[in-house]
């Protein structure tokens, strides 16, 4: 154990930050998580949790509870976007046979809540909302972190888990701001009773098309349907990832899709549709500077096209905990962590970009997360 890591600060209380805190707590470390939002909650919609990430969640003690709250559909369909005709299927039972567990369709808020409850159960004083990170100073013995509310905290090591617009990353490696990557996404949650029968029966389906795609899958044991549309556009000016949008605007962008998909778009309840511009950053040569490192989207901003963003953050979190448990010093722990994670994180970041281009260009061959063997990864077995 890294004995000189008596206090660890995590910046960001999203899925990656909470998972990192939990992985470290379960290995005997004291962790404080600081979040800029005044209230700790996850407002997102659906997220896919594949077996590679479920192995991390099993170690963290929350996989069984998450499975009980979520969906695990039997067939993953790929459909022709204009007709809805099924052109490819992947069966979850085959994934279970190979991996020992299936893919879960999860409401982000459910996963976030389970991680938050587990962290608080270990240490009721671990979570600090209302603390926006603004800077840090480090020396040979530790790191002093300052926040917009005037607070200053001292720790032996700092972990930046503050997303793809990471302030920690921008401070450590200035001059490389997040950039719009030419994609705008829509998302909505639709009550099951409003979902067309053919969509409900199919449950999970991807509809790739030139320059766009639609994806839907059920959440919370089938009580709601998660709908995502993502497409290319020349420019984007608005900030934020939860900008209100209208059903008419969404339908206009996907007007040539199958009738049942347009019916699904029209059924989105008032006020239930949001949009955002996807942002990206180039891979870094290192994630670590002194006693500060990063994980999740702060380290390797992940586009959604392989369904691996949350999965990579969970893998990072577990490997970070394992690295600190295996090391005798902070420096050794951070080297072990980055050595174990950087190649995979960077590869999946770049592969996700490739899959995004293939999804929206029929001339390009697709290679999904399953095709690429990403589910085979076991974060408990990787050497640290």
PEKAQUI-V51597 format. One record per residue. N is the residue number from 1. RES is the residue in one letter. PHI is phi in radians with two decimals (NA if undefined). BURIAL is + if it has 16 or more other C-alpha atoms within 10 Angstrom, else -. Layout:
# PEKAQUI-V51597
n=N res=RES phi=PHI burial=BURIAL
n=N res=RES phi=PHI burial=BURIAL
This chain:
# PEKAQUI-V51597
n=1 res=X phi=NA burial=+
n=2 res=X phi=-1.23 burial=+
n=3 res=X phi=-1.13 burial=-
n=4 res=X phi=-1.58 burial=-
n=5 res=X phi=-1.86 burial=+
n=6 res=X phi=-1.29 burial=-
n=7 res=X phi=-2.33 burial=-
n=8 res=X phi=-2.10 burial=+
n=9 res=X phi=-1.81 burial=+
n=10 res=X phi=-1.97 burial=+
n=11 res=X phi=-1.71 burial=+
n=12 res=X phi=1.94 burial=+
n=13 res=X phi=-1.92 burial=+
n=14 res=X phi=-1.46 burial=+
n=15 res=X phi=-1.07 burial=+
n=16 res=X phi=-1.14 burial=+
n=17 res=X phi=-1.13 burial=+
n=18 res=X phi=-1.17 burial=+
n=19 res=X phi=-1.11 burial=+
n=20 res=X phi=-1.11 burial=+
n=21 res=X phi=-1.03 burial=+
n=22 res=X phi=-1.16 burial=+
n=23 res=X phi=-1.07 burial=+
n=24 res=X phi=-1.26 burial=+
n=25 res=X phi=-1.00 burial=+
n=26 res=X phi=-1.19 burial=+
n=27 res=X phi=-1.96 burial=-
n=28 res=X phi=1.65 burial=-
n=29 res=X phi=-1.71 burial=+
n=30 res=X phi=-1.62 burial=+
n=31 res=X phi=-2.26 burial=+
n=32 res=X phi=-2.12 burial=+
n=33 res=X phi=-1.92 burial=+
n=34 res=X phi=-1.96 burial=+
n=35 res=X phi=-2.25 burial=+
n=36 res=X phi=-1.26 burial=+
n=37 res=X phi=-1.12 burial=-
n=38 res=X phi=-1.25 burial=-
n=39 res=X phi=-2.33 burial=-
n=40 res=X phi=-1.51 burial=+
n=41 res=X phi=-2.76 burial=+
n=42 res=X phi=-1.88 burial=+
n=43 res=X phi=-1.85 burial=-
n=44 res=X phi=-1.30 burial=-
n=45 res=X phi=-1.99 burial=+
n=46 res=X phi=-1.55 burial=+
n=47 res=X phi=-2.61 burial=+
n=48 res=X phi=-1.63 burial=+
n=49 res=X phi=-2.01 burial=+
n=50 res=X phi=-1.56 burial=+
n=51 res=X phi=-0.97 burial=+
n=52 res=X phi=-1.02 burial=+
n=53 res=X phi=-1.43 burial=+
n=54 res=X phi=-1.10 burial=+
n=55 res=X phi=-1.10 burial=+
n=56 res=X phi=-1.17 burial=+
n=57 res=X phi=-1.13 burial=+
n=58 res=X phi=-1.12 burial=-
n=59 res=X phi=-1.11 burial=-
n=60 res=X phi=-1.37 burial=+
n=61 res=X phi=1.47 burial=+
n=62 res=X phi=-2.13 burial=+
n=63 res=X phi=-1.11 burial=+
n=64 res=X phi=-1.09 burial=-
n=65 res=X phi=-1.14 burial=-
n=66 res=X phi=-1.16 burial=+
n=67 res=X phi=-1.02 burial=+
n=68 res=X phi=-1.15 burial=-
n=69 res=X phi=-1.64 burial=+
n=70 res=X phi=-1.99 burial=+
n=71 res=X phi=-2.05 burial=+
n=72 res=X phi=-2.44 burial=+
n=73 res=X phi=-1.21 burial=+
n=74 res=X phi=-1.39 burial=+
n=75 res=X phi=-2.35 burial=+
n=76 res=X phi=-1.79 burial=+
n=77 res=X phi=-1.73 burial=+
n=78 res=X phi=-2.03 burial=+
n=79 res=X phi=-2.19 burial=+
n=80 res=X phi=-1.23 burial=+
n=81 res=X phi=-1.20 burial=+
n=82 res=X phi=-1.45 burial=+
n=83 res=X phi=-1.93 burial=-
n=84 res=X phi=1.41 burial=+
n=85 res=X phi=-1.10 burial=-
n=86 res=X phi=-1.31 burial=-
n=87 res=X phi=-2.00 burial=-
n=88 res=X phi=-2.78 burial=-
n=89 res=X phi=-2.35 burial=-
n=90 res=X phi=-2.20 burial=-
n=91 res=X phi=-1.68 burial=-
n=92 res=X phi=-1.11 burial=+
n=93 res=X phi=-1.09 burial=+
n=94 res=X phi=-1.23 burial=-
n=95 res=X phi=-1.15 burial=+
n=96 res=X phi=-1.08 burial=-
n=97 res=X phi=-1.07 burial=-
n=98 res=X phi=-1.43 burial=-
n=99 res=X phi=-1.74 burial=+
n=100 res=X phi=1.50 burial=-
n=101 res=X phi=-2.86 burial=+
n=102 res=X phi=-1.75 burial=+
n=103 res=X phi=-1.48 burial=+
n=104 res=X phi=-1.84 burial=+
n=105 res=X phi=-1.81 burial=+
n=106 res=X phi=-2.17 burial=+
n=107 res=X phi=-1.40 burial=+
n=108 res=X phi=-0.94 burial=+
n=109 res=X phi=-1.11 burial=+
n=110 res=X phi=-1.20 burial=+
n=111 res=X phi=-1.13 burial=+
n=112 res=X phi=-1.03 burial=+
n=113 res=X phi=-1.12 burial=+
n=114 res=X phi=-1.11 burial=+
n=115 res=X phi=-1.13 burial=+
n=116 res=X phi=-1.11 burial=+
n=117 res=X phi=-1.08 burial=-
n=118 res=X phi=-1.17 burial=+
n=119 res=X phi=-1.10 burial=+
n=120 res=X phi=-1.16 burial=-
n=121 res=X phi=-1.12 burial=-
n=122 res=X phi=-1.32 burial=-
n=123 res=X phi=-2.73 burial=-
n=124 res=X phi=-1.05 burial=-
n=125 res=X phi=-1.79 burial=-
n=126 res=X phi=-1.40 burial=+
n=127 res=X phi=-1.90 burial=+
n=128 res=X phi=-2.26 burial=+
n=129 res=X phi=-1.28 burial=+
n=130 res=X phi=1.25 burial=-
n=131 res=X phi=-2.14 burial=+
n=132 res=X phi=-1.51 burial=+
n=133 res=X phi=-1.12 burial=+
n=134 res=X phi=-2.22 burial=-
n=135 res=X phi=3.14 burial=-
n=136 res=X phi=-2.67 burial=+
n=137 res=X phi=-2.33 burial=-
n=138 res=X phi=-2.21 burial=+
n=139 res=X phi=-2.42 burial=-
n=140 res=X phi=-1.21 burial=-
n=141 res=X phi=-1.95 burial=-
n=142 res=X phi=3.03 burial=+
n=143 res=X phi=-2.30 burial=+
n=144 res=X phi=-1.81 burial=+
n=145 res=X phi=-1.96 burial=+
n=146 res=X phi=-1.97 burial=+
n=147 res=X phi=-2.23 burial=+
n=148 res=X phi=-1.12 burial=-
n=149 res=X phi=-1.45 burial=-
n=150 res=X phi=1.65 burial=-
n=151 res=X phi=-1.25 burial=-
n=152 res=X phi=-2.41 burial=-
n=153 res=X phi=-2.24 burial=-
n=154 res=X phi=-2.00 burial=+
n=155 res=X phi=-2.57 burial=+
n=156 res=X phi=-1.42 burial=+
n=157 res=X phi=-2.73 burial=+
n=158 res=X phi=-2.21 burial=+
n=159 res=X phi=-2.03 burial=+
n=160 res=X phi=-1.50 burial=+
n=161 res=X phi=-2.26 burial=+
n=162 res=X phi=-1.86 burial=+
n=163 res=X phi=1.40 burial=+
n=164 res=X phi=-1.33 burial=+
n=165 res=X phi=-1.84 burial=+
n=166 res=X phi=-0.80 burial=+
n=167 res=X phi=-1.26 burial=+
n=168 res=X phi=-1.11 burial=+
n=169 res=X phi=-1.08 burial=+
n=170 res=X phi=-1.09 burial=-
n=171 res=X phi=-1.30 burial=-
n=172 res=X phi=-1.22 burial=+
n=173 res=X phi=-2.27 burial=-
n=174 res=X phi=-1.21 burial=-
n=175 res=X phi=1.60 burial=-
n=176 res=X phi=-2.37 burial=-
n=177 res=X phi=-1.36 burial=+
n=178 res=X phi=-1.03 burial=+
n=179 res=X phi=-2.22 burial=-
n=180 res=X phi=-1.12 burial=+
n=181 res=X phi=-1.79 burial=+
n=182 res=X phi=1.51 burial=-
n=183 res=X phi=-2.18 burial=+
n=184 res=X phi=-2.09 burial=+
n=185 res=X phi=-1.99 burial=+
n=186 res=X phi=-1.97 burial=+
n=187 res=X phi=-2.55 burial=+
n=188 res=X phi=-2.72 burial=+
n=189 res=X phi=-1.97 burial=+
n=190 res=X phi=-2.12 burial=+
n=191 res=X phi=-0.99 burial=+
n=192 res=X phi=-0.99 burial=+
n=193 res=X phi=-1.18 burial=-
n=194 res=X phi=-1.67 burial=+
n=195 res=X phi=-1.46 burial=+
n=196 res=X phi=-0.98 burial=-
n=197 res=X phi=-0.97 burial=-
n=198 res=X phi=-1.12 burial=-
n=199 res=X phi=-1.24 burial=+
n=200 res=X phi=-1.07 burial=+
n=201 res=X phi=-1.19 burial=-
n=202 res=X phi=-1.35 burial=+
n=203 res=X phi=1.15 burial=+
n=204 res=X phi=-2.00 burial=+
n=205 res=X phi=-2.64 burial=+
n=206 res=X phi=-1.79 burial=+
n=207 res=X phi=-2.14 burial=+
n=208 res=X phi=-1.31 burial=+
n=209 res=X phi=-2.58 burial=+
n=210 res=X phi=-0.99 burial=-
n=211 res=X phi=1.22 burial=+
n=212 res=X phi=-2.71 burial=+
n=213 res=X phi=-2.72 burial=+
n=214 res=X phi=-2.12 burial=+
n=215 res=X phi=-2.39 burial=+
n=216 res=X phi=-2.37 burial=+
n=217 res=X phi=-2.80 burial=+
n=218 res=X phi=-1.43 burial=+
n=219 res=X phi=-2.29 burial=+
n=220 res=X phi=0.87 burial=+
n=221 res=X phi=1.02 burial=+
n=222 res=X phi=1.57 burial=+
n=223 res=X phi=-1.34 burial=-
n=224 res=X phi=-2.41 burial=+
n=225 res=X phi=-1.94 burial=+
n=226 res=X phi=-1.58 burial=+
n=227 res=X phi=-2.15 burial=+
n=228 res=X phi=-2.27 burial=+
n=229 res=X phi=-2.17 burial=+
n=230 res=X phi=-2.39 burial=+
n=231 res=X phi=-2.64 burial=+
n=232 res=X phi=-1.44 burial=+
n=233 res=X phi=-2.62 burial=-
n=234 res=X phi=-1.30 burial=-
n=235 res=X phi=-2.61 burial=-
n=236 res=X phi=-2.76 burial=-
n=237 res=X phi=-1.99 burial=-
n=238 res=X phi=-1.30 burial=-
n=239 res=X phi=-1.73 burial=-
n=240 res=X phi=1.91 burial=-
n=241 res=X phi=-2.05 burial=+
n=242 res=X phi=-2.38 burial=-
n=243 res=X phi=-1.44 burial=-
n=244 res=X phi=-1.03 burial=-
n=245 res=X phi=-2.36 burial=+
n=246 res=X phi=-1.88 burial=+
n=247 res=X phi=-1.05 burial=+
n=248 res=X phi=-1.11 burial=-
n=249 res=X phi=-1.13 burial=-
n=250 res=X phi=-1.06 burial=+
n=251 res=X phi=-1.10 burial=+
n=252 res=X phi=-1.05 burial=-
n=253 res=X phi=-1.30 burial=-
n=254 res=X phi=-2.23 burial=+
n=255 res=X phi=-1.15 burial=-
n=256 res=X phi=-1.68 burial=-
n=257 res=X phi=-1.44 burial=+
n=258 res=X phi=-0.97 burial=+
n=259 res=X phi=-0.96 burial=-
n=260 res=X phi=-1.16 burial=+
n=261 res=X phi=-1.27 burial=+
n=262 res=X phi=-1.18 burial=+
n=263 res=X phi=-1.09 burial=-
n=264 res=X phi=-1.09 burial=+
n=265 res=X phi=-1.08 burial=+
n=266 res=X phi=-1.14 burial=+
n=267 res=X phi=-1.48 burial=+
n=268 res=X phi=-1.07 burial=+
n=269 res=X phi=-1.08 burial=-
n=270 res=X phi=-0.95 burial=-
n=271 res=X phi=1.37 burial=-
n=272 res=X phi=-1.80 burial=-
n=273 res=X phi=-2.02 burial=+
n=274 res=X phi=-2.33 burial=+
n=275 res=X phi=-2.43 burial=+
n=276 res=X phi=-2.80 burial=+
n=277 res=X phi=-1.59 burial=+
n=278 res=X phi=-1.27 burial=+
n=279 res=X phi=-2.11 burial=+
n=280 res=X phi=-2.50 burial=+
n=281 res=X phi=-2.46 burial=+
n=282 res=X phi=-1.36 burial=-
n=283 res=X phi=-1.02 burial=+
n=284 res=X phi=-1.60 burial=-
n=285 res=X phi=-1.36 burial=-
n=286 res=X phi=-2.60 burial=-
n=287 res=X phi=-1.74 burial=+
n=288 res=X phi=-2.15 burial=+
n=289 res=X phi=-2.41 burial=-
n=290 res=X phi=1.10 burial=+
n=291 res=X phi=-1.75 burial=+
n=292 res=X phi=-2.15 burial=+
n=293 res=X phi=-2.39 burial=+
n=294 res=X phi=-2.41 burial=+
n=295 res=X phi=-2.58 burial=+
n=296 res=X phi=1.08 burial=+
n=297 res=X phi=-1.11 burial=+
n=298 res=X phi=-1.12 burial=+
n=299 res=X phi=-1.52 burial=+
n=300 res=X phi=-2.52 burial=+
n=301 res=X phi=-0.89 burial=+
n=302 res=X phi=-2.02 burial=+
n=303 res=X phi=-1.22 burial=+
n=304 res=X phi=-1.48 burial=+
n=305 res=X phi=-1.32 burial=+
n=306 res=X phi=-1.86 burial=+
n=307 res=X phi=1.11 burial=+
n=308 res=X phi=-2.12 burial=+
n=309 res=X phi=-1.05 burial=+
n=310 res=X phi=-1.15 burial=+
n=311 res=X phi=-1.08 burial=+
n=312 res=X phi=-1.13 burial=+
n=313 res=X phi=-1.11 burial=+
n=314 res=X phi=-1.21 burial=+
n=315 res=X phi=-1.05 burial=+
n=316 res=X phi=-0.94 burial=+
n=317 res=X phi=-1.03 burial=+
n=318 res=X phi=-1.18 burial=+
n=319 res=X phi=-1.15 burial=+
n=320 res=X phi=-1.10 burial=+
n=321 res=X phi=-1.05 burial=+
n=322 res=X phi=-1.13 burial=+
n=323 res=X phi=-1.13 burial=+
n=324 res=X phi=-1.18 burial=+
n=325 res=X phi=-1.18 burial=+
n=326 res=X phi=-1.51 burial=+
n=327 res=X phi=-1.62 burial=+
n=328 res=X phi=-1.82 burial=-
n=329 res=X phi=-2.41 burial=+
n=330 res=X phi=-1.05 burial=+
n=331 res=X phi=-1.01 burial=+
n=332 res=X phi=-1.13 burial=-
n=333 res=X phi=-1.07 burial=+
n=334 res=X phi=-1.18 burial=+
n=335 res=X phi=-1.16 burial=+
n=336 res=X phi=-1.05 burial=+
n=337 res=X phi=-1.08 burial=+
n=338 res=X phi=-1.17 burial=+
n=339 res=X phi=-1.08 burial=-
n=340 res=X phi=-1.28 burial=+
n=341 res=X phi=-2.00 burial=+
n=342 res=X phi=-1.14 burial=+
n=343 res=X phi=-1.10 burial=-
n=344 res=X phi=-1.13 burial=+
n=345 res=X phi=-1.03 burial=+
n=346 res=X phi=-1.17 burial=+
n=347 res=X phi=-1.05 burial=-
n=348 res=X phi=-1.17 burial=+
n=349 res=X phi=-0.99 burial=+
n=350 res=X phi=-1.28 burial=+
n=351 res=X phi=-1.13 burial=+
n=352 res=X phi=-1.14 burial=+
n=353 res=X phi=-1.05 burial=+
n=354 res=X phi=-1.03 burial=+
n=355 res=X phi=-1.15 burial=+
n=356 res=X phi=-1.08 burial=+
n=357 res=X phi=-1.19 burial=+
n=358 res=X phi=-1.22 burial=+
n=359 res=X phi=-1.03 burial=+
n=360 res=X phi=-1.91 burial=+
n=361 res=X phi=-2.52 burial=+
n=362 res=X phi=-1.04 burial=-
n=363 res=X phi=-1.39 burial=-
n=364 res=X phi=-1.69 burial=-
n=365 res=X phi=-1.28 burial=-
n=366 res=X phi=-1.58 burial=+
n=367 res=X phi=-2.44 burial=+
n=368 res=X phi=-1.28 burial=+
n=369 res=X phi=-1.04 burial=+
n=370 res=X phi=-1.16 burial=-
n=371 res=X phi=-1.04 burial=-
n=372 res=X phi=-1.47 burial=-
n=373 res=X phi=1.31 burial=-
n=374 res=X phi=-1.17 burial=+
n=375 res=X phi=-1.22 burial=+
n=376 res=X phi=-1.28 burial=-
n=377 res=X phi=-1.16 burial=+
n=378 res=X phi=-2.10 burial=+
n=379 res=X phi=-1.18 burial=+
n=380 res=X phi=-1.49 burial=-
n=381 res=X phi=-1.78 burial=-
n=382 res=X phi=-1.19 burial=-
n=383 res=X phi=-1.09 burial=-
n=384 res=X phi=-2.22 burial=+
